[in-house]
């Protein structure tokens, strides 16, 4: 053993002599890097001239991997161990990484992107095998920026031509709630705040399905919706003592981040629940608001298909509701969200709540974005009306192929 030499790859001093094919060579015991390899004579010509060649030249292969590739392989293996992935997952992720690191698109990228490339290969493998894993989990393990991770991930899919199926909302809810710290009592979590995991996951899935049926999921990032749904599900399971818990405090107790759009998703979900509550006779007289509607989420979800049909069918009375609003009736729909809160509808009102309900619409139609200004037409373009005469030659040039024109000429000659 030679303690004076250091491995040029990892810096270790554990250099040992290894006999490979009866030829001694120096190898790093920590990373397997070959410092010096044995010499072989493989042809009569070499033996005749007493020339010795290295083992890698004799086989025509270079067994030494680059430092970047070795580090990436080690990182893929470590990440798979942290996530407790099966061995077949690790093999697939390693094959993707080796293909990607040899691709010209990833040769000159920064070290940060190469680190992210490791996570992308593991993430693609899990998604292809329907293993629930979120991009946020990988980014937290790698301390990577989510936007940069997304760009490297899309580049990997494009360059390697990989097909990745979309993750279902049900799997996403289960994965996201697995990291919550509310499922066991501890010193930091009071007993009244601890909840059964299966009950909370089932209730959250029902609320997310309701959001999907009311267009709150389409085109939106799913994590804020799942977080807002989990908050409502957690409150509805034990309303007493939890209604006073705010959304930020809930996320702090659960040990999860509070995405900025989550407050908007929570407001939209509350509007939908209030809209559904206005369709139930026994809730219409209770002055249900956005705080007390949480108590009745179980009933609303139990009858959600009927309540949604009632909400959609109320769109037939849209003209009547507009007329009633113009007459100054006491019940008027909200301007934002397209829903009517029950606390504004008194039992003795002149107009019933159901007659002023607006149909459920996607958020893009309720609050449309401002349209971009169109460029003014030039005077020559404004002069074009579309009624100008078109010559036959132009029609034949644009609407007929050469074969069609020949057939037309034959038909005209025949007549």
N, C-alpha and C positions, 0 to 999 in steps of 0.2 A: 504493500500500500504506500502510496506517495502522498505525504501530507503537505508538500511544498507547492504543488500545482493546484490551481483553481479551475473550476469548470467555467468556460467562457459564456455559457448559456445562463446558468442559474447562480454562479458564484460560489458553489459549494466546494469544500475541500475534500469531500469523500470521493477520492479517485482510486479506483481499484483496477487490478490487472485481470483480464478475463481472456480465457483461451477459447477462441472461436475458430473451429476447424483446425485445431492444433496450432493456431497462430495467435500469439499474445497481442492484446490491444488494451488501451487504457479507456475506461468507461466511468462516467459519473454515476455513483450509486444512487443519487437522489432523483435525477431526471432522466438518466439513460443516455446522455449525450456521449458520443464517441469522440474522444480527443485524438487518439492515434489508432489506426487499425493495422492489422497484420498484413504482411506481404505474401502474395501467392505467385507461383509460376503456373500458367494455365495452358500454354501452347509450346509446341516443340521449338518454335522460333525464339520464344522468350528464353527457354532453357538453353538453347544453343548459344545465345549471346549472353547468358547469365544475367538476364534482366528480370527484375521482380516487379510485379504490378500489385496494386492495392485490391482489396476484396471488392470494393464498389466498382472498380474498373473491370474486374474479371467477370462480374455478373451483369454489367451494363446498367446498374441501378444505383442511385444515390440514396442510401438509407437514412441520411441525416435530414430531418425536417427543419424548416425554418423556425426561428424563435417565435415569430408571430403565430404560426399555425399550432405549435406545441402549446403555447399559452392559451390559445382559443379552445383547443381540444380539452385542456384541463378545466377551463372555465365552463364549458358545456357539461362535462362530467360532474363538476361541483354543483352546478345549478340543478341538474336532474336529481342529485342526491338530496338537496335541500327541499325540493318539491315532492320527494318520495315517488318519483316516476318509475314505471317498470323498465326493465332492461331493453325491451324492444323500442321504447320511446327514445332512450339514450342513443341507440344505434341509428335510428332515423335522424335524430337531431345532429349527430356527428356527420352523417353523410351529407346533410344539407349545408352544414358549415364548411366542409371541405370543398363542396361544389362552389359555394359562394366566395370563399377566400381565394380560389383560383380564377374567379371570373374577373375580367378586366375592369368592370365597373367598381370593384371594391379594392383595387390595388393601391390607389393613391388617396384613399380616404383617411381621416384622422383616427387616432387611437380610440377616441371616444366612440366614434361610429363603429369601429371594429368590436368594441366591447358590447355595444347595443346589438350588433349583428349576432352575437352569441345568444342573447335573449330572444331575438326574432326567430332564430332557428328552433329554439325550444318551444316558443309560442306557436309557431306554425304546426309543429308536430302534435302538440296537445289539441289544437283546434281540429286538425284533420282526423284525429282519433276520438273526437267528441269528449275530450277530457276538459271539464269546466275550468277555465283559467282566464283571468282578465288581464288586459294590458297594464292596468294599474298595479297589479301584483308583481309583474315582471319589472316594471319601472321602479317600484319601491325596493326590490331586491338588488337591482343594479345601480340605484341612485341615479337614474337616467331621466332626462327631460321627456315628457310624454309626446310633445310635438316632434322632437327629433326622433324619438322611437317610431312614431307613426310614419315619418318620411322614409326611414331606413326599411321599415316593414313593407311599405308599398313598393319600394325599389326592389326588394328581395323577391316579392311575388312576381313582379314584372320581368326581371332578368332571368329567374329560374323557371318562369312559367308554371307557378304552383297554383293549385286550386284549393281554396280554404272555405269550408262551409260556414255559414253564419251561425252564431251562438244563439240558441233560443232564450227567450225571456225567463223561462222556468229555470234553466240551468244557471243563468246569470244571477237570478235571485238567490238560489242556493249557494252559489260560490261567494257572492258578496256578503251574505249574512253569516257565512262560516267564520269570518274574521271578527264578528261582534263579540263583545265581552259581557253581554247582558244575560247570558244563559247559565250563569252560576253566581251565587252570592259570594261576595268578597268584602274586604274592608273598604274598598273604594266604591262599591255598588251596594246600596241599601237593599234590604230584602224585598220591599215593595216594588222595586224597579227590576228585579230579576224576573225572567220569563222563560217559559218552556220553549225550546228551540223548534220543535215540530209544529206547535201551534202558531208560533210567530211566522215561520216560513210559509205555512199553508195560508194564513190570512194575508200575508204580503203578496203571495202569488195571485190571490183573488183580486186584490186591489190593482195590481199591475195589469191583469187581464181586463179589468174595467177600464183602466186608462187606455189600453190598446183598442178597446171597442169604441172609445169616444175620441179617437184621433189624437190623443195626447202623446203617443209614442212615436208616431211617424215623423221622420226627419229630426228627431231629438236624440241627444246623448242619453243612453239608458241609465247610467249610474245615478244622476240626480233624481230621476223618476223612481228608481228602486229605493233610494234613500228616503224620499218623501213618503212612499208607500209603506216602508218599514216603520217610519215614525207614526203614521196613522194606525197601522196594525198593532203596534206596541201599546198605544194609548187606548185603543178600543177593547183590548183584551181585559184590562183592569182600569176603567176610567177613573175610579175613585183614587185620588192621590197622584195620578199621572197627567191630568188635564192641566195642572199648573206647571208642568215641566216644559220648558221651551225647546224649540228645535235645536238650537246650538248646544244646549246642555245635553240633550239626548245623544247627539253625535259625540260629545265629549265622553259621556258614560260608555257608549258603545266602542269607543276607540277608533272611530272612523272619521274621515275628512268630511267637511260640509261643502259640497260644490256650490259655487255661486248661483247657478240657475235653480237650485233645489227649492228655494223659497217661492219662485214663480211656479214650479211644478206642484208644490204644496197648495198654493192658492187655487190653481186650476182644478186639482182634485177636490178641494173643498167646494168649489163652485158646482162641480158635477154631483157631488153628494147632496148638496142643498137642492139642486134641481130634482134629483130623485126623491128626496124627502118631501118635496112639495106635492108629489103624486100620491103619497100615502095619507089616507084620511085621518088616521090616529096621530100622525106627526104634524099635520097641517095646523092643528089648534095649539101646539106646544111652543110656538115662537122659536123654532129651532134656528140656531145661528151656527157660524163656522166653528165655534168651540164645543157646543153641545151636540152637534151632529155626530161627533165621534162616538157618543154613547150608542148610537143606533146603526153603526156600520154593519154589525152582524145581520140585522133585519134587512138593510138595504142590499147587501150582497146576496142574501138568500132569495130575494125577489128581483134581482137586478135585471133579468131578461124582460120581465113584465114592465118594470119601471122604465127601462130604456125604450121599449116599444111605445109606451105612453108618451115619453118625451119626444120621440120622433113624430108620432102621429099628431102631436099638438101643433106641428108646423102647418097643418091645414087651416088653422084659425089665425094665421099670421095677419091677414087683412083685418079681421075682427079686432085683434089685439091692437093694431095700429090705430084703428078708429076709436077704440076705447081709451087709448093713451091720449089721443087728440081731444077727447071729450073731458079730460081731466079726472079720470077715475082714480081711486085711491091706490090701486095696485098697478104698478108700472114696471116693466122689465128693466134690468140693469143695462146700462150702456156698454159696460165692458164685461166680457165673458159670456154674454148671451144667456144668462141665467137670472132667475128671480129668487131672492132670498126670502125665506118664509117669515122672518121677523118683520118685514115691511108690509105683510098682508094680514090685516086684522080680520077676525071672524065676521065682524059686522060690516065689512067693506061692501061697496056697491058692486064691485066686479070680482069674480072668483079668480083665484090664482091660476087655475088651469086654463082659463080663457086668454091669458096674456102671456103664456109661455112661448118662447121662441124656440125654433128647432135647434137641435144640437148641430153645431157646425165646426169644422176644423179650425184650429187657432189661426191659420193663415188667412181664413176668410173673415174671422171675427176682428182681428187686428192686422189688416194687410199692411205691408211695408209700402213706403212711398215709392211711387213709380219714377223712373228716371225721365228727365225732360227729353223730349224728342227734338231732333234738329229741324229747324224750319225749312220747308221746301223752297227751292229756287223758283223764280218766276217761270222758267221754261218747264220745270216739272209740274207746277201748278196748272199750266196751260193744257197738259195732257188729261183728257177726260176718259179715254178708253173707247170712244166711239169713232176714232179715226179709221179711215178705209185702209184695208190691207190688201196688197196686190197678190195675185195668184202665185207669182214666183216666190214671194216671201213665205206663203203658206206651204208651198211644195218644199221649200228649203228647210223649214223648221219642223214641219209635221209629217213629212213623208221621207222615207229612205229611198235610195237609188232603185232598189228592186220594186218598191211600191210605185214609183214614178214610171218604170218600164211597164208594169202591169196595167197602169192607168192609160198609158199611151196605146197599148194593144187593144184595150177595151174601147177607147175612143175610135181607133181605126176600124174596128169590127163593126161598130154602129154606123 
